[in-house]
């Protein structure tokens, strides 16, 4: 009987955790970050769940002679956006975990 009650408590805690994670995902969906190439001619915007919502490319880069430069700028902008969103995402998940497990993460 004691084991069954313990299992029910664990299942309830698991459901609570799942709800907290879903709430975090909803909050992250509403947070937007951008990443730009060094010269700011290429820009990505993505939400906290790492979904790209906007890509902007300076029209002067669309000529075929700028292909290599454009590819480099796309890489820079995407990586900066991803770095920014990872920072926000990690903070949100840490806050969620700390809410579920006080003392988690130091």
N, CA, C and O atoms as CSV, one atom per row, in Angstrom:
chain,resi,resn,atom,element,x,y,z
A,1,UNK,N,N,0.815,-1.184,0.000
A,1,UNK,CA,C,0.000,0.000,0.000
A,1,UNK,C,C,0.868,1.262,0.000
A,1,UNK,O,O,0.588,2.209,-0.735
A,2,UNK,N,N,1.910,1.274,0.816
A,2,UNK,CA,C,2.805,2.425,0.875
A,2,UNK,C,C,3.447,2.675,-0.487
A,2,UNK,O,O,3.570,3.818,-0.926
A,3,UNK,N,N,3.852,1.599,-1.145
A,3,UNK,CA,C,4.478,1.725,-2.457
A,3,UNK,C,C,3.527,2.297,-3.488
A,3,UNK,O,O,3.951,3.074,-4.344
A,4,UNK,N,N,2.256,1.935,-3.432
A,4,UNK,CA,C,1.259,2.436,-4.371
A,4,UNK,C,C,1.048,3.943,-4.192
A,4,UNK,O,O,0.920,4.674,-5.174
A,5,UNK,N,N,1.012,4.401,-2.947
A,5,UNK,CA,C,0.849,5.827,-2.678
A,5,UNK,C,C,2.069,6.597,-3.185
A,5,UNK,O,O,1.937,7.674,-3.767
A,6,UNK,N,N,3.245,6.038,-2.960
A,6,UNK,CA,C,4.474,6.665,-3.435
A,6,UNK,C,C,4.465,6.780,-4.964
A,6,UNK,O,O,4.881,7.797,-5.519
A,7,UNK,N,N,3.990,5.733,-5.636
A,7,UNK,CA,C,3.913,5.734,-7.096
A,7,UNK,C,C,2.931,6.805,-7.569
A,7,UNK,O,O,3.198,7.493,-8.554
A,8,UNK,N,N,1.813,6.952,-6.888
A,8,UNK,CA,C,0.826,7.968,-7.253
A,8,UNK,C,C,1.408,9.375,-7.082
A,8,UNK,O,O,1.170,10.258,-7.906
A,9,UNK,N,N,2.163,9.571,-6.014
A,9,UNK,CA,C,2.805,10.863,-5.790
A,9,UNK,C,C,3.822,11.163,-6.886
A,9,UNK,O,O,3.920,12.293,-7.366
A,10,UNK,N,N,4.571,10.145,-7.274
A,10,UNK,CA,C,5.556,10.321,-8.343
A,10,UNK,C,C,4.866,10.664,-9.662
A,10,UNK,O,O,5.335,11.527,-10.405
A,11,UNK,N,N,3.758,9.990,-9.952
A,11,UNK,CA,C,3.024,10.259,-11.190
A,11,UNK,C,C,2.447,11.678,-11.175
A,11,UNK,O,O,2.464,12.371,-12.193
A,12,UNK,N,N,1.940,12.103,-10.024
A,12,UNK,CA,C,1.407,13.461,-9.903
A,12,UNK,C,C,2.517,14.486,-10.119
A,12,UNK,O,O,2.312,15.495,-10.794
A,13,UNK,N,N,3.683,14.228,-9.551
A,13,UNK,CA,C,4.827,15.129,-9.716
A,13,UNK,C,C,5.260,15.177,-11.187
A,13,UNK,O,O,5.594,16.243,-11.706
A,14,UNK,N,N,5.253,14.028,-11.846
A,14,UNK,CA,C,5.611,13.963,-13.262
A,14,UNK,C,C,4.640,14.793,-14.105
A,14,UNK,O,O,5.060,15.530,-14.997
A,15,UNK,N,N,3.355,14.672,-13.823
A,15,UNK,CA,C,2.362,15.456,-14.559
A,15,UNK,C,C,2.558,16.952,-14.304
A,15,UNK,O,O,2.412,17.768,-15.213
A,16,UNK,N,N,2.885,17.298,-13.073
A,16,UNK,CA,C,3.150,18.697,-12.732
A,16,UNK,C,C,4.365,19.209,-13.510
A,16,UNK,O,O,4.359,20.333,-14.012
A,17,UNK,N,N,5.395,18.382,-13.603
A,17,UNK,CA,C,6.597,18.758,-14.343
A,17,UNK,C,C,6.281,18.952,-15.822
A,17,UNK,O,O,6.747,19.909,-16.440
A,18,UNK,N,N,5.491,18.045,-16.386
A,18,UNK,CA,C,5.125,18.159,-17.798
A,18,UNK,C,C,4.361,19.456,-18.052
A,18,UNK,O,O,4.583,20.130,-19.058
A,19,UNK,N,N,3.466,19.796,-17.138
A,19,UNK,CA,C,2.725,21.047,-17.263
A,19,UNK,C,C,3.645,22.254,-17.200
A,19,UNK,O,O,3.477,23.210,-17.956
A,20,UNK,N,N,4.621,22.206,-16.294
A,20,UNK,CA,C,5.565,23.318,-16.154
A,20,UNK,C,C,6.413,23.476,-17.413
A,20,UNK,O,O,6.681,24.597,-17.844
A,21,UNK,N,N,6.831,22.369,-17.997
A,21,UNK,CA,C,7.623,22.421,-19.229
A,21,UNK,C,C,6.781,22.993,-20.370
A,21,UNK,O,O,7.274,23.801,-21.157
A,22,UNK,N,N,5.523,22.583,-20.464
A,22,UNK,CA,C,4.645,23.115,-21.506
A,22,UNK,C,C,4.441,24.622,-21.335
A,22,UNK,O,O,4.426,25.362,-22.318
A,23,UNK,N,N,4.285,25.072,-20.101
A,23,UNK,CA,C,4.153,26.509,-19.839
A,23,UNK,C,C,5.422,27.252,-20.262
A,23,UNK,O,O,5.353,28.342,-20.830
A,24,UNK,N,N,6.574,26.654,-19.980
A,24,UNK,CA,C,7.843,27.261,-20.394
A,24,UNK,C,C,7.913,27.378,-21.908
A,24,UNK,O,O,8.348,28.402,-22.435
A,25,UNK,N,N,7.490,26.340,-22.606
A,25,UNK,CA,C,7.506,26.373,-24.067
A,25,UNK,C,C,6.600,27.476,-24.598
A,25,UNK,O,O,6.934,28.143,-25.577
A,26,UNK,N,N,5.449,27.668,-23.950
A,26,UNK,CA,C,4.542,28.737,-24.375
A,26,UNK,C,C,5.180,30.104,-24.161
A,26,UNK,O,O,5.068,30.987,-25.011
A,27,UNK,N,N,5.851,30.276,-23.024
A,27,UNK,CA,C,6.526,31.552,-22.773
A,27,UNK,C,C,7.637,31.775,-23.797
A,27,UNK,O,O,7.805,32.883,-24.307
A,28,UNK,N,N,8.393,30.719,-24.093
A,28,UNK,CA,C,9.490,30.836,-25.053
A,28,UNK,C,C,8.983,31.150,-26.458
A,28,UNK,O,O,9.666,31.815,-27.237
A,29,UNK,N,N,7.794,30.673,-26.775
A,29,UNK,CA,C,7.225,30.933,-28.090
A,29,UNK,C,C,6.970,32.427,-28.304
A,29,UNK,O,O,6.955,32.899,-29.441
A,30,UNK,N,N,6.771,33.159,-27.226
A,30,UNK,CA,C,6.464,34.589,-27.313
A,30,UNK,C,C,7.712,35.471,-27.233
A,30,UNK,O,O,7.608,36.693,-27.337
A,31,UNK,N,N,8.880,34.874,-27.051
A,31,UNK,CA,C,10.134,35.624,-26.960
A,31,UNK,C,C,10.843,35.537,-28.308
A,31,UNK,O,O,11.010,34.449,-28.859
A,32,UNK,N,N,11.256,36.682,-28.832
A,32,UNK,CA,C,11.942,36.710,-30.122
A,32,UNK,C,C,13.333,37.307,-29.967
A,32,UNK,O,O,13.530,38.283,-29.244
A,33,UNK,N,N,14.286,36.706,-30.654
A,33,UNK,CA,C,15.655,37.212,-30.677
A,33,UNK,C,C,16.090,37.310,-32.134
A,33,UNK,O,O,15.522,36.665,-33.015
A,34,UNK,N,N,17.109,38.132,-32.367
A,34,UNK,CA,C,17.607,38.238,-33.733
A,34,UNK,C,C,19.095,37.957,-33.757
A,34,UNK,O,O,19.789,38.064,-32.746
A,35,UNK,N,N,19.553,37.603,-34.915
A,35,UNK,CA,C,20.974,37.435,-35.171
A,35,UNK,C,C,21.265,38.078,-36.509
A,35,UNK,O,O,20.536,37.871,-37.479
A,36,UNK,N,N,22.330,38.857,-36.559
A,36,UNK,CA,C,22.680,39.553,-37.791
A,36,UNK,C,C,24.101,39.212,-38.205
A,36,UNK,O,O,24.947,38.877,-37.377
A,37,UNK,N,N,24.343,39.306,-39.508
A,37,UNK,CA,C,25.711,39.174,-39.992
A,37,UNK,C,C,26.499,40.370,-39.472
A,37,UNK,O,O,25.918,41.365,-39.039
A,38,UNK,N,N,27.817,40.266,-39.519
A,38,UNK,CA,C,28.661,41.335,-38.983
A,38,UNK,C,C,28.358,42.694,-39.615
A,38,UNK,O,O,28.440,43.724,-38.946
A,39,UNK,N,N,28.009,42.695,-40.900
A,39,UNK,CA,C,27.712,43.967,-41.571
A,39,UNK,C,C,26.218,44.305,-41.558
A,39,UNK,O,O,25.805,45.293,-42.167
A,40,UNK,N,N,25.426,43.517,-40.889
A,40,UNK,CA,C,23.985,43.720,-40.688
A,40,UNK,C,C,23.171,43.666,-41.980
A,40,UNK,O,O,22.080,44.232,-42.045
A,41,UNK,N,N,23.686,42.999,-42.999
A,41,UNK,CA,C,22.937,42.901,-44.251
A,41,UNK,C,C,22.119,41.621,-44.336
A,41,UNK,O,O,21.321,41.457,-45.259
A,42,UNK,N,N,22.309,40.706,-43.378
A,42,UNK,CA,C,21.502,39.492,-43.283
A,42,UNK,C,C,21.044,39.374,-41.840
A,42,UNK,O,O,21.829,39.540,-40.907
A,43,UNK,N,N,19.737,39.079,-41.670
A,43,UNK,CA,C,19.198,38.985,-40.316
A,43,UNK,C,C,18.221,37.821,-40.212
A,43,UNK,O,O,17.415,37.588,-41.112
A,44,UNK,N,N,18.305,37.099,-39.104
A,44,UNK,CA,C,17.349,36.058,-38.744
A,44,UNK,C,C,16.646,36.488,-37.472
A,44,UNK,O,O,17.259,37.085,-36.587
A,45,UNK,N,N,15.353,36.184,-37.380
A,45,UNK,CA,C,14.605,36.341,-36.135
A,45,UNK,C,C,14.017,34.975,-35.822
A,45,UNK,O,O,13.418,34.332,-36.683
A,46,UNK,N,N,14.195,34.538,-34.574
A,46,UNK,CA,C,13.610,33.261,-34.167
A,46,UNK,C,C,13.032,33.404,-32.776
A,46,UNK,O,O,13.421,34.280,-32.004
A,47,UNK,N,N,12.081,32.509,-32.473
A,47,UNK,CA,C,11.499,32.565,-31.137
A,47,UNK,C,C,12.301,31.697,-30.179
A,47,UNK,O,O,13.246,31.016,-30.577
A,48,UNK,N,N,11.911,31.734,-28.919
A,48,UNK,CA,C,12.644,31.008,-27.885
A,48,UNK,C,C,12.629,29.504,-28.046
A,48,UNK,O,O,13.412,28.804,-27.404
A,49,UNK,N,N,11.744,28.993,-28.901
A,49,UNK,CA,C,11.720,27.559,-29.194
A,49,UNK,C,C,12.529,27.224,-30.442
A,49,UNK,O,O,12.415,26.131,-30.995
A,50,UNK,N,N,13.347,28.178,-30.875
A,50,UNK,CA,C,14.276,28.000,-31.999
A,50,UNK,C,C,13.573,27.847,-33.354
A,50,UNK,O,O,14.054,27.133,-34.233
A,51,UNK,N,N,12.438,28.521,-33.511
A,51,UNK,CA,C,11.716,28.508,-34.776
A,51,UNK,C,C,11.952,29.852,-35.464
A,51,UNK,O,O,11.676,30.907,-34.893
A,52,UNK,N,N,12.463,29.806,-36.690
A,52,UNK,CA,C,12.752,31.026,-37.439
A,52,UNK,C,C,11.436,31.650,-37.897
A,52,UNK,O,O,10.592,30.976,-38.489
A,53,UNK,N,N,11.270,32.939,-37.620
A,53,UNK,CA,C,10.045,33.633,-38.015
A,53,UNK,C,C,10.297,34.689,-39.088
A,53,UNK,O,O,9.353,35.159,-39.722
A,54,UNK,N,N,11.553,35.066,-39.298
A,54,UNK,CA,C,11.837,36.103,-40.284
A,54,UNK,C,C,13.282,35.985,-40.755
A,54,UNK,O,O,14.191,35.727,-39.967
A,55,UNK,N,N,13.470,36.179,-42.048
A,55,UNK,CA,C,14.802,36.234,-42.649
A,55,UNK,C,C,14.827,37.467,-43.539
A,55,UNK,O,O,13.951,37.647,-44.386
A,56,UNK,N,N,15.825,38.310,-43.348
A,56,UNK,CA,C,15.980,39.505,-44.180
A,56,UNK,C,C,17.357,39.469,-44.825
A,56,UNK,O,O,18.366,39.224,-44.165
A,57,UNK,N,N,17.374,39.720,-46.134
A,57,UNK,CA,C,18.628,39.746,-46.881
A,57,UNK,C,C,18.656,41.036,-47.693
A,57,UNK,O,O,17.725,41.324,-48.446
A,58,UNK,N,N,19.713,41.797,-47.540
A,58,UNK,CA,C,19.890,43.030,-48.301
A,58,UNK,C,C,19.865,42.680,-49.790
A,58,UNK,O,O,20.559,41.763,-50.229
A,59,UNK,N,N,19.074,43.404,-50.549
A,59,UNK,CA,C,18.891,43.099,-51.969
A,59,UNK,C,C,20.184,43.118,-52.765
A,59,UNK,O,O,20.298,42.409,-53.765
A,60,UNK,N,N,21.152,43.904,-52.350
A,60,UNK,CA,C,22.409,43.972,-53.100
A,60,UNK,C,C,23.163,42.650,-53.055
A,60,UNK,O,O,24.033,42.406,-53.891
A,61,UNK,N,N,22.841,41.805,-52.099
A,61,UNK,CA,C,23.532,40.522,-51.970
A,61,UNK,C,C,22.935,39.433,-52.852
A,61,UNK,O,O,23.502,38.346,-52.960
A,62,UNK,N,N,21.807,39.707,-53.479
A,62,UNK,CA,C,21.122,38.669,-54.240
A,62,UNK,C,C,21.715,38.437,-55.627
A,62,UNK,O,O,21.327,37.485,-56.303
A,63,UNK,N,N,22.623,39.265,-56.056
A,63,UNK,CA,C,23.309,39.048,-57.334
A,63,UNK,C,C,24.243,37.850,-57.190
A,63,UNK,O,O,24.842,37.647,-56.134
A,64,UNK,N,N,24.362,37.072,-58.236
A,64,UNK,CA,C,25.125,35.822,-58.159
A,64,UNK,C,C,26.587,36.024,-57.793
A,64,UNK,O,O,27.202,35.121,-57.226
A,65,UNK,N,N,27.161,37.181,-58.101
A,65,UNK,CA,C,28.575,37.392,-57.768
A,65,UNK,C,C,28.790,37.540,-56.258
A,65,UNK,O,O,29.929,37.511,-55.791
A,66,UNK,N,N,27.721,37.697,-55.505
A,66,UNK,CA,C,27.826,37.828,-54.049
A,66,UNK,C,C,27.461,36.536,-53.318
A,66,UNK,O,O,27.279,36.540,-52.101
A,67,UNK,N,N,27.357,35.446,-54.049
A,67,UNK,CA,C,26.891,34.183,-53.475
A,67,UNK,C,C,27.720,33.739,-52.272
A,67,UNK,O,O,27.150,33.406,-51.233
A,68,UNK,N,N,29.021,33.725,-52.381
A,68,UNK,CA,C,29.887,33.254,-51.291
A,68,UNK,C,C,29.757,34.170,-50.076
A,68,UNK,O,O,29.656,33.696,-48.944
A,69,UNK,N,N,29.759,35.473,-50.312
A,69,UNK,CA,C,29.608,36.418,-49.196
A,69,UNK,C,C,28.249,36.245,-48.531
A,69,UNK,O,O,28.149,36.274,-47.305
A,70,UNK,N,N,27.211,36.066,-49.328
A,70,UNK,CA,C,25.865,35.875,-48.782
A,70,UNK,C,C,25.802,34.618,-47.924
A,70,UNK,O,O,25.233,34.636,-46.832
A,71,UNK,N,N,26.375,33.544,-48.408
A,71,UNK,CA,C,26.381,32.300,-47.624
A,71,UNK,C,C,27.081,32.497,-46.282
A,71,UNK,O,O,26.610,32.005,-45.257
A,72,UNK,N,N,28.186,33.204,-46.285
A,72,UNK,CA,C,28.925,33.470,-45.042
A,72,UNK,C,C,28.080,34.315,-44.086
A,72,UNK,O,O,28.037,34.046,-42.885
A,73,UNK,N,N,27.414,35.328,-44.621
A,73,UNK,CA,C,26.582,36.197,-43.783
A,73,UNK,C,C,25.370,35.456,-43.223
A,73,UNK,O,O,24.977,35.683,-42.079
A,74,UNK,N,N,24.782,34.576,-44.021
A,74,UNK,CA,C,23.662,33.765,-43.531
A,74,UNK,C,C,24.129,32.902,-42.370
A,74,UNK,O,O,23.448,32.795,-41.351
A,75,UNK,N,N,25.282,32.296,-42.529
A,75,UNK,CA,C,25.841,31.468,-41.453
A,75,UNK,C,C,26.062,32.296,-40.185
A,75,UNK,O,O,25.696,31.866,-39.091
A,76,UNK,N,N,26.658,33.479,-40.331
A,76,UNK,CA,C,26.910,34.345,-39.170
A,76,UNK,C,C,25.607,34.727,-38.474
A,76,UNK,O,O,25.490,34.614,-37.253
A,77,UNK,N,N,24.636,35.178,-39.255
A,77,UNK,CA,C,23.373,35.644,-38.683
A,77,UNK,C,C,22.627,34.509,-37.994
A,77,UNK,O,O,22.101,34.682,-36.895
A,78,UNK,N,N,22.583,33.358,-38.638
A,78,UNK,CA,C,21.884,32.219,-38.039
A,78,UNK,C,C,22.556,31.797,-36.740
A,78,UNK,O,O,21.883,31.573,-35.734
A,79,UNK,N,N,23.867,31.689,-36.760
A,79,UNK,CA,C,24.581,31.261,-35.555
A,79,UNK,C,C,24.415,32.257,-34.411
A,79,UNK,O,O,24.311,31.849,-33.254
A,80,UNK,N,N,24.388,33.542,-34.711
A,80,UNK,CA,C,24.173,34.543,-33.655
A,80,UNK,C,C,22.761,34.443,-33.091
A,80,UNK,O,O,22.568,34.521,-31.877
A,81,UNK,N,N,21.776,34.272,-33.964
A,81,UNK,CA,C,20.398,34.115,-33.487
A,81,UNK,C,C,20.275,32.867,-32.627
A,81,UNK,O,O,19.629,32.894,-31.579
A,82,UNK,N,N,20.890,31.777,-33.062
A,82,UNK,CA,C,20.830,30.531,-32.302
A,82,UNK,C,C,21.517,30.674,-30.948
A,82,UNK,O,O,21.014,30.172,-29.943
A,83,UNK,N,N,22.646,31.344,-30.915
A,83,UNK,CA,C,23.345,31.579,-29.648
A,83,UNK,C,C,22.467,32.396,-28.692
A,83,UNK,O,O,22.372,32.081,-27.506
A,84,UNK,N,N,21.832,33.438,-29.216
A,84,UNK,CA,C,20.958,34.272,-28.389
A,84,UNK,C,C,19.769,33.486,-27.848
A,84,UNK,O,O,19.434,33.587,-26.668
A,85,UNK,N,N,19.141,32.708,-28.709
A,85,UNK,CA,C,17.957,31.966,-28.280
A,85,UNK,C,C,18.332,30.835,-27.330
A,85,UNK,O,O,17.565,30.523,-26.419
A,86,UNK,N,N,19.483,30.218,-27.521
A,86,UNK,CA,C,19.912,29.168,-26.592
A,86,UNK,C,C,20.092,29.730,-25.188
A,86,UNK,O,O,19.744,29.080,-24.203
A,87,UNK,N,N,20.635,30.936,-25.101
A,87,UNK,CA,C,20.823,31.576,-23.793
A,87,UNK,C,C,19.468,31.793,-23.110
A,87,UNK,O,O,19.314,31.498,-21.925
A,88,UNK,N,N,18.502,32.302,-23.848
A,88,UNK,CA,C,17.167,32.538,-23.294
A,88,UNK,C,C,16.496,31.220,-22.934
A,88,UNK,O,O,15.890,31.101,-21.870
A,89,UNK,N,N,16.601,30.234,-23.814
A,89,UNK,CA,C,15.974,28.935,-23.589
A,89,UNK,C,C,16.542,28.262,-22.349
A,89,UNK,O,O,15.791,27.724,-21.536
A,90,UNK,N,N,17.849,28.286,-22.200
A,90,UNK,CA,C,18.484,27.663,-21.032
A,90,UNK,C,C,18.046,28.343,-19.742
A,90,UNK,O,O,17.802,27.675,-18.737
A,91,UNK,N,N,17.945,29.667,-19.765
A,91,UNK,CA,C,17.495,30.392,-18.579
A,91,UNK,C,C,16.070,30.041,-18.206
A,91,UNK,O,O,15.759,29.866,-17.028
A,92,UNK,N,N,15.203,29.938,-19.200
A,92,UNK,CA,C,13.804,29.593,-18.939
A,92,UNK,C,C,13.692,28.184,-18.370
A,92,UNK,O,O,12.952,27.959,-17.412
A,93,UNK,N,N,14.417,27.238,-18.948
A,93,UNK,CA,C,14.350,25.862,-18.457
A,93,UNK,C,C,14.939,25.752,-17.048
A,93,UNK,O,O,14.447,24.983,-16.222
A,94,UNK,N,N,15.985,26.517,-16.782
A,94,UNK,CA,C,16.571,26.510,-15.439
A,94,UNK,C,C,15.567,27.061,-14.433
A,94,UNK,O,O,15.412,26.511,-13.343
A,95,UNK,N,N,14.883,28.148,-14.797
A,95,UNK,CA,C,13.865,28.706,-13.906
A,95,UNK,C,C,12.736,27.716,-13.659
A,95,UNK,O,O,12.235,27.609,-12.539
A,96,UNK,N,N,12.334,26.993,-14.696
A,96,UNK,CA,C,11.285,25.986,-14.540
A,96,UNK,C,C,11.746,24.885,-13.604
A,96,UNK,O,O,11.001,24.468,-12.717
A,97,UNK,N,N,12.976,24.411,-13.796
A,97,UNK,CA,C,13.508,23.343,-12.939
A,97,UNK,C,C,13.641,23.814,-11.499
A,97,UNK,O,O,13.345,23.065,-10.567
A,98,UNK,N,N,14.088,25.061,-11.314
A,98,UNK,CA,C,14.243,25.577,-9.952
A,98,UNK,C,C,12.883,25.706,-9.270
A,98,UNK,O,O,12.778,25.530,-8.056
A,99,UNK,N,N,11.848,26.010,-10.041
A,99,UNK,CA,C,10.505,26.076,-9.483
A,99,UNK,C,C,9.997,24.713,-9.055
A,99,UNK,O,O,9.257,24.593,-8.079
A,100,UNK,N,N,10.397,23.693,-9.788
A,100,UNK,CA,C,9.969,22.326,-9.471
A,100,UNK,C,C,10.828,21.705,-8.378
A,100,UNK,O,O,10.333,20.958,-7.533
A,101,UNK,N,N,12.119,22.020,-8.402
A,101,UNK,CA,C,13.075,21.431,-7.460
A,101,UNK,C,C,13.891,22.547,-6.823
A,101,UNK,O,O,14.981,22.852,-7.307
A,102,UNK,N,N,13.404,23.162,-5.761
A,102,UNK,CA,C,14.167,24.241,-5.120
A,102,UNK,C,C,15.594,23.791,-4.815
A,102,UNK,O,O,15.822,22.689,-4.315
A,103,UNK,N,N,16.539,24.659,-5.124
A,103,UNK,CA,C,17.944,24.326,-4.907
A,103,UNK,C,C,18.608,23.742,-6.134
A,103,UNK,O,O,19.826,23.564,-6.147
A,104,UNK,N,N,17.828,23.434,-7.181
A,104,UNK,CA,C,18.379,22.888,-8.418
A,104,UNK,C,C,19.205,23.957,-9.106
A,104,UNK,O,O,18.765,25.100,-9.225
A,105,UNK,N,N,20.364,23.609,-9.549
A,105,UNK,CA,C,21.202,24.523,-10.320
A,105,UNK,C,C,21.968,25.528,-9.490
A,105,UNK,O,O,22.476,26.514,-10.023
A,106,UNK,N,N,22.056,25.297,-8.213
A,106,UNK,CA,C,22.930,26.093,-7.399
A,106,UNK,C,C,22.321,27.254,-6.733
A,106,UNK,O,O,23.005,27.985,-6.018
